[in-house]
């Protein structure tokens, strides 16, 4: 049977893995937006809609994260940084879309 510390450790590792996955998703979306920025034509309605939907999904996911009580300061900082990055991506997306 797992002890309380073991369960907290397992939950913390799962939390960190989830945060890492969100970071990778933000990186991929930023690269995708960067790619379309170089194209002289306006983005297609389909492309814009799908990216905007994905941005909304990531935004909801990031802001729905509750910080585990056993998480350290660096874990809280990561969540704070992700929230800042998603706001920046919204701005970047709006500029690329225009």
Secondary structure, 3 states (H helix, E strand, C coil): CCCHHHHHHHHHHHHHHHHHHHHHHHHHHHHHHHHHHCCCCCCCHHHHHHHHHHHHHHHHHHHCCCCCCCCCHHHHHHHHHHHHHHHHHHHHHHHHHC
